[in-house]
């Protein structure tokens, strides 16, 4: 079962830096992420999502390639590429992997203008080591599906306080 974690940061750059750290930790098998999205509240009130995986664009690209190859069989590679790209983009749009976009947009609307939220879908995590790596990054846990002790330990790590203060 996966856990959801939403951490607020004062800037988009801080949220992106923490996401880069988490992706590096994933290579060390300290954490396994299902999704990692940075949501930024724009000054006009809109929410911008910076996703790692873009299913629409990758679907369109692979659809165009396959459509062109199949179109070559019928001596119409351009038409095949166009049909393939359209169907690939549609398939990508219908495939929503990870955290629901509507949920992220609604949750990020509560942020102050210019602030960013890091949405994480965590499949597995070595909590003490991840909290130690994220110590002092300055984020605030907005939502999580962790138990209270795990959430408190992570929040203490983000704030930069020693782990002993989190268990007291």
C-alpha positions in Angstrom: 0.0 0.0 0.0 1.3 3.5 -0.9 1.4 6.5 1.4 0.6 10.1 0.4 2.7 12.9 1.6 2.3 16.7 0.9 5.0 19.1 2.0 4.8 22.8 1.6 7.8 24.9 0.7 8.1 28.7 0.5 9.6 28.5 -3.0 9.4 26.3 -6.1 13.2 26.0 -6.1 13.2 24.5 -2.6 10.5 21.9 -3.6 12.4 21.0 -6.7 15.7 20.6 -4.8 14.0 18.2 -2.3 12.4 16.3 -5.2 15.9 15.9 -6.7 17.2 14.6 -3.3 14.4 12.1 -3.1 15.0 10.8 -6.6 18.7 10.4 -5.7 17.6 8.5 -2.5 15.5 6.3 -4.7 18.6 5.1 -6.6 20.1 4.2 -3.2 16.8 2.2 -2.4 16.0 4.3 0.7 12.7 5.3 -0.8 10.5 4.0 -3.6 8.3 6.7 -5.2 5.2 6.1 -7.2 4.9 9.8 -8.1 6.6 13.1 -7.2 4.9 16.3 -8.3 5.7 19.9 -7.5 2.6 22.2 -7.5 3.1 25.9 -7.5 0.4 28.5 -6.8 0.8 31.3 -9.3 0.1 35.0 -8.4 -3.1 34.9 -10.5 -4.4 32.0 -8.3 -3.9 29.2 -10.8 -1.9 26.1 -9.9 0.9 24.8 -12.1 1.9 21.2 -11.8 5.5 20.1 -12.6 5.2 16.4 -13.2 8.1 14.0 -13.9 6.0 11.9 -16.3 3.9 13.4 -19.1 1.7 10.7 -20.4 0.1 12.8 -23.1 3.3 13.8 -24.8 4.9 10.4 -24.5 1.7 8.8 -25.8 1.6 11.1 -28.8 5.3 10.4 -29.6 5.0 6.7 -29.4 1.7 6.8 -31.3 3.2 8.8 -34.1 6.1 6.4 -34.4 3.9 3.3 -34.5 1.4 5.1 -36.8 4.1 6.0 -39.2 5.4 2.5 -39.3 2.0 1.0 -39.9 1.2 3.8 -42.4 4.3 2.8 -44.4 2.6 -0.6 -45.0 -0.3 1.2 -46.7 2.0 3.7 -48.4 0.5 6.6 -46.2 3.1 7.2 -43.5 2.0 10.8 -42.8 -1.6 9.9 -42.3 -0.6 6.9 -40.2 1.7 9.2 -38.0 -1.2 11.7 -37.6 -3.7 9.1 -36.6 -1.1 7.4 -34.3 -0.2 10.6 -32.6 -3.8 11.5 -32.0 -4.7 8.1 -30.6 -1.5 8.0 -28.5 -2.2 11.4 -27.0 -5.8 10.4 -26.2 -4.5 7.2 -24.5 -2.0 9.2 -22.5 -4.7 11.6 -21.4 -6.9 8.8 -20.2 -4.0 7.2 -18.4 -3.6 9.1 -15.1 -0.7 7.5 -13.3 0.1 8.4 -9.7 -1.6 11.1 -7.8 -4.9 12.5 -9.1 -4.3 15.9 -10.8 -7.6 17.3 -9.6 -6.7 16.4 -6.0 -3.3 18.2 -6.4 -4.8 21.3 -7.9 -7.5 21.5 -5.1 -4.9 21.0 -2.3 -2.5 23.5 -3.8 -5.1 26.2 -3.9 -4.7 26.5 -0.1 -1.1 27.6 -0.5 0.0 31.2 -0.4 0.9 32.8 -3.7 4.3 31.7 -4.8 4.6 28.8 -2.4 5.0 25.3 -3.7 3.8 21.9 -2.5 5.7 18.6 -3.1 3.2 15.8 -3.6 4.8 12.3 -3.0 3.2 8.9 -3.5 5.5 6.7 -1.5 5.5 2.9 -1.9 8.3 2.1 0.5 10.5 4.3 2.7 13.2 3.9 5.3 11.8 6.7 7.5 14.8 7.5 9.7 17.3 7.7 6.9 15.0 9.7 4.6 14.2 12.1 7.5 18.0 12.5 8.2 18.7 13.3 4.5 15.9 15.9 4.5 17.0 17.5 7.8 16.7 21.3 7.7 15.1 21.6 4.3 12.4 23.8 6.0 9.2 22.2 4.6 5.9 21.8 6.5 3.9 18.6 6.3 0.4 19.6 5.0 -1.1 16.2 4.6 0.0 12.6 5.0 -1.3 9.1 5.4 1.4 8.2 7.9 0.8 7.3 11.5 1.4 10.1 14.0 4.8 9.0 15.1 6.2 8.6 11.6 4.7 12.0 10.6 6.1 13.7 13.7 9.6 12.2 13.0 9.5 13.5 9.4 8.3 16.9 10.4 11.0 17.2 13.0 13.5 16.2 10.3 12.2 18.8 7.9 12.4 21.5 10.6 16.0 20.5 11.5 15.3 19.4 15.1 17.0 16.3 16.5 15.1 13.0 16.2 14.9 12.8 20.1 12.7 15.9 20.2 10.2 14.1 17.8 9.7 11.1 20.1 9.2 13.1 23.3 
